[in-house]
Amino acid sequence: MKVENRYAETVSLHQYPEDEFDQAGAEGPVGLFREKPSRWKTVLPFLLVLIIVPVLAWGAVSFITSRSDNQTAETQSTTVATQAATETTEAPTNAEAATEATTQKPTEEPTETEPAVSKDVAIQILNGTRINGLAAEAVGKLQADGYQYVSASNASGWLTEATTIYYAPGTRAGAEAIGEILGISNLSENSTDLGNSDYVVVLKGDY
């Protein structure tokens, strides 16, 4: 009975046709003679990672750097253009300011008015020549100009060779006014010989 069972089991194992798996097992090495796997299959992925990762990193850094440089260049170009536009805008403003400054009228400085010369003064006309009526003629000119206290006489004791107007200290302006009327430019300050007069006019041959 045991022999029949073993025969039946052997028949049952070979009752199916061989397939590709049976052929692969029959052709390949068995047990200790099986081929060892290659080391390159294990190392190759790491080598690829070591090569590809730096290349990708370098490419990313180069891209970011070039983009940053482009943005910086664009920013500088924009800044230069803005400054140029600002200067162009300020130029007309400066020109307008210069035009306004030119068109403004200069401020007129007030002129100092000379104090009016008083004609209420005593004037003595002395004739130091031999020409009769010379002093009286000078008196007439002064009175015609508004001087009322004018007298004529002959000169004595006045040592001068030229026609001269003598005046008290601080009254030169009045002497100049009298000189303009009579045509006399020689003026001399005198504080001792005027007597009761404010001005003394000595007429000589040059008058």
WOFEN-V335440 format. One record per backbone hydrogen bond with DSSP energy under -1.0 kcal/mol. NH is the residue of the N-H (numbers start at 1). CO is the residue of the C=O. E is the energy in kcal/mol with one decimal. If there is no record, write none. Layout:
<<NH | CO | E> <NH | CO | E>>
This chain:
<<5 | 1 | -1.9> <6 | 2 | -1.9> <7 | 3 | -1.8> <8 | 4 | -2.1> <9 | 5 | -2.3> <10 | 6 | -2.3> <11 | 7 | -2.3> <12 | 8 | -2.1> <13 | 9 | -1.6> <14 | 10 | -1.1> <23 | 19 | -1.7> <24 | 20 | -2.3> <25 | 21 | -1.9> <26 | 22 | -1.6> <27 | 23 | -2.1> <28 | 24 | -1.9> <33 | 30 | -1.2> <34 | 31 | -1.5> <43 | 39 | -2.1> <44 | 40 | -2.7> <47 | 43 | -2.0> <48 | 44 | -2.4> <49 | 45 | -2.0> <50 | 46 | -2.5> <51 | 47 | -1.7> <52 | 48 | -3.0> <53 | 49 | -2.1> <55 | 51 | -1.4> <56 | 52 | -2.8> <57 | 53 | -2.6> <58 | 54 | -3.0> <59 | 55 | -2.4> <60 | 56 | -2.4> <61 | 57 | -2.6> <62 | 58 | -2.6> <63 | 59 | -2.2> <64 | 60 | -2.5> <65 | 61 | -2.7> <66 | 62 | -2.5> <67 | 63 | -2.1> <68 | 64 | -2.4> <69 | 65 | -2.5> <70 | 66 | -2.2> <71 | 67 | -2.4> <72 | 68 | -2.5> <73 | 69 | -2.6> <74 | 70 | -2.5> <75 | 71 | -2.5> <76 | 72 | -2.6> <77 | 73 | -2.5> <78 | 74 | -2.4> <79 | 75 | -2.5> <80 | 76 | -2.7> <81 | 77 | -2.4> <82 | 78 | -2.4> <83 | 79 | -2.6> <84 | 80 | -2.5> <85 | 81 | -2.3> <86 | 82 | -2.4> <87 | 83 | -2.7> <88 | 84 | -2.3> <89 | 85 | -1.9> <90 | 86 | -2.3> <91 | 87 | -1.9> <94 | 90 | -2.4> <95 | 91 | -2.3> <96 | 92 | -2.9> <97 | 93 | -2.3> <98 | 94 | -2.5> <99 | 95 | -2.4> <100 | 96 | -2.7> <101 | 97 | -2.4> <102 | 98 | -2.0> <103 | 99 | -2.5> <104 | 100 | -1.6> <121 | 119 | -1.5> <123 | 149 | -2.9> <124 | 199 | -2.4> <125 | 151 | -3.4> <126 | 201 | -3.7> <127 | 153 | -2.7> <128 | 203 | -2.2> <134 | 131 | -1.2> <137 | 133 | -1.9> <138 | 134 | -1.5> <139 | 135 | -2.2> <140 | 136 | -2.1> <141 | 137 | -1.6> <142 | 138 | -1.8> <143 | 139 | -2.5> <144 | 140 | -2.1> <146 | 143 | -1.4> <147 | 142 | -2.3> <150 | 148 | -1.3> <151 | 123 | -2.2> <153 | 125 | -2.2> <155 | 127 | -2.3> <160 | 158 | -1.3> <164 | 202 | -1.8> <165 | 186 | -2.1> <166 | 200 | -3.3> <167 | 188 | -1.8> <171 | 168 | -1.7> <175 | 171 | -1.6> <176 | 172 | -2.5> <177 | 173 | -1.9> <178 | 174 | -2.1> <179 | 175 | -2.5> <180 | 176 | -1.9> <181 | 177 | -1.4> <182 | 178 | -2.2> <183 | 179 | -1.8> <184 | 179 | -2.2> <188 | 165 | -2.5> <190 | 167 | -3.0> <197 | 194 | -1.9> <198 | 122 | -2.2> <199 | 122 | -1.8> <200 | 166 | -1.9> <201 | 124 | -3.3> <202 | 164 | -2.6> <203 | 126 | -3.2> <207 | 204 | -2.0>>
